Amino acid sequence: MTVSTALDVRINGVTYTDTVDVRLLLSDFIRQSAGLTGTHVGCEHGACGACTVLLDGQAVRSCLMFAVQARGHEVMTVEGLAPDGEHTLHPLQTAFRDAHGLQCGFCTPGILMTMIPFLRDHPMPDEDEIRHALSGNLCRCTGYQHIVDAVRLASQRMAGVNAPAAS
Amino acid sequence: MTTRSFGQRIRRNEDARLLTGRALFVDDVQLPGMLHVAFVRSAHAHARLTSINVDAARAHPGVMAVYTADDLGDLWKPGPLLVEPPPIPGHVFNLRTQYPLARDMVRFVGEPIALIVAESRYIAEDAAELVEVEMEPLEAVVDLEKALAAGAPLVHGDLVSNVAAHVKQCRGDYARARSSAALLVARRFLYDRGASAAIENRGVVAEWSPRSGELNVWDTTQAPIPVRNALAAQLNLPASQVRVIAPFIGGGFGPKIMFYPEEVLIPWIAMQLARPIKWIEDRAENFVATTQERGQVHDAELAVDADGRILGVRDVFLHDTGAYDPYGLTVPINTQCTLLGPYVVPHYESEFTVVFTNKTIVTPVRGAGRQHGVFVMERLLDFAAAELGLTPVEIRRRNYIPESAFPYDNGILYQDSAPLTYDSGNYAAALDLAVARIDYDHFTREEQPALRREGRAVGIGIVSYVEGTGIGPYEGARVTVETDGTVTLATGVGTQGQGHFTVFAQIVADQLGVDVGAVRVVTGDTREMSWGTGTFASRGAVVAGSACHEAAVVVRDKVTRLAAEHFEAAVEDIVLEGGQAHVAGSPSRSIALGVLAARANPLRGAVKPGTEPGLEATRYFGPERGSTANGVHAMIVEVDRETAMVTIRRYVVAHDCGTVINPLLVEGQVHGGVALGIGNAFYERLAYDDTGQLLSASFMDYLLPTSLDVPRMETDHVVTPSPLNPLGVKGVGEAGAIPVGALFAQAVDDALGTETLEMPLSPDRLFELMSARGAESA
């Protein structure tokens, strides 16, 4: 028999309420209860990183958490990076666009959410540091090179260093 | 007319949507009243299905319905043949395709047996565990050679053996050629490939409206139009009543172009229950139920003269197709044809046998069998070079088809049923670029000896290949200037990240003088474009791109004629720029394209006979045959003698895909292909045990390369335009992946003195090869 509970989860500053099966994964709560489908599910065993969101500012794999574990915490998803939509992109998103850091885009939200705390904690990373930080996110399309370029570009811009668009 | 965006590193139109998580993927489709499906799949590779009891599952709270083969009625019939085998004389082909749900017999782990429809996927999976399936396991057919031995168990009991197909293609007289050879190099090669492992798993959502008789299907397919046609046929609906939408797709790579049981079951159930139905594959299912590529065993021989010039090649190989063969002969024919490479091969004898096994079905995965052929030829050349005292560079250069010899007919049939003819190429130029870029001579003469004196195992490899791209039959495009001045472009291919929203827009934007961002591209929706075949075989830019070009040219003509009428000027004097049409020399006398579009669709008055309304055109493009891309990859590696880990120090690609529409996107395609190739060469292995169980069925065991495993890649271009299409383009989607196995083998052997005859390697396997080499030289 399944057990249900009423649950409030704060995502991107908004409280979402639903009555859910206690074993509902956080990734499913985000996508189905909150209707925020930018967070993607690639493997459900914590290996690919596509489902990465921020929990109180730290990157976590939402497929490895139950929704009830997020009660009382602040979740941030990719939708929270550009609250006004496509017209005011976060500098990290703009850098990805300029450097062709995405192809199919499925792994991209997980990578963005992994890079946000990384760049916060390492504002001017070198290539090696970026590759290490990315190594928990699988991408099958890009071969990672343009993703690394995008993160580099974003870090320069966010630090106020003059950086050109992809040449 | 000046080219504005063609050839430029234009940023993609589609990125903002993808980056903000607002792009629609199939699992994002939410419909009121939607129900969810989970499958019960076979846990055995080969078994008699003696009984299924679904009573407990049906009774589970929240379950709407349970289906087995007996519940499917007319739907229970074999799936269609997707690709007709080319008309190669004397070929044998035994078609066996999957039924939507298994009955009586299961033939591979993951084969669907029953399905549950429930209020949520969680409940559906709970109920799936309550389905009682009784099976009598049978001996599984796993090894290719054992599968053909007398007395082997049969995958298909109605056949006399496990032979799925047999094909032989010849050119010249190899037997005679080998008798005059100065050197014969013969080896047995094992080339095993892996899963596509797109980060998005498969999925289908279907919605049936009984009152309007309309079926809408969202499907993670690379080929929405053929899927629409197959659904209409299987479900007895007019094609015009079936709409298949391939929205944003999270990676295709080949296995998303199929007609899976799930793709017909989900829509059928939607019609049965008159409720929207969703099924999303999970990763565990993907490893067994989504098609993959696997192994071939080659016995090959190369005959060369004393100068290392190829006299001929003979190759006999076995190809694993898995339990069924819906995709015809595409993969092994690609192997057979691509083995010839960029070389003059006067005599060729190639024979393959396709073998049924109790494993997942094999259909093309990025490269589609070309990797295997390239591996065989490149390795044979490497061994010949070593025996003759030639470098790998020199032996290749001596055998290249010269620039003057195009179009070059290889004398055998390709996967598109046309003669394998290379349209254009300059193979030596690519080789020179790669040799220069990686400083081949300096490395081999100075750096490598110095590093070796320090005891370091460093090696260099360089390989070349050709890739048949841009095959037919055709694609279509419809270009429409809207009254708001934007341009709509609809084409039938689907998009899985290749940048179609941008590349096709560039082609049209340049013709019409509008901004790339003003061209709104619609792909993968059968309601918008209902003729075409799909995204596969590196053909999108060539075939769909050319159709976009032709349609845009016609619309350009309509625009300039209308503008000429408006300005009372000559058509030749009209300039299209910045979304406006003006008379050359008088840019202030201009009219917006949107205004012209409105005028082209009057509400009153008379029009001249033969006038078409609006500024719109639909055109189809079908090349007479595929265009041939080529490339050279070079790599420097270091092998750790204790851990057998391989570090790639440099990776260079010299690539020719003809005219380049967007260099940024071409680089991306090459990078992604190389990454897949590195995965296939060293990290990824689909490990089946002898009962047909896949042991590496999660990302914990099946290792996709990460950002730490894929090096920074340096790419250079050669451009030999294709004469077969108006843009001169060639395909590039698969290129990066094709030569990497051969390259890895050469570089690692150079580092260690081993002789690598198989793919994939891995640290353990490399360690074994190193130890054997060490034992030999002890």
Interface residues (C-beta under 8 A of the other chain):
Chain A: T2 D21 R23 L24 R31 Q32 G35 L36 T37 G38 T39 H40 V41 G42 C43 E44 H45 A47 C48 A50 T77 V78 E79 L81 A82 G85 E86 L89 Q93 F96 R97 D98 H100 L102 Q103 C104 G105 F106 C107 T108 P109 L112 E127 I130 R131 H132 L134 S135 G136 N137 L138 C139 R140 C141 T142 G143 Y144 Q145 H146 I147 V148 A165 A166 S167
Chain B: R9 R11 R12 E14 D15 A16 R17 L18 L19 T20 G21 R22 A23 L24 F25 D27 D28 Q30 S120 Y122 I123 D126 S196 A197 A198 I199 E200 N201 F248 I249 G250 G251 F253 D282 R283 Q496 G497 Q498 G499 L664 L665 E667 G668 H671 G672 G673 V674 A675 L676 S698 F699 M700 L704 T706 S707 L708 V710 R712 M713 G736
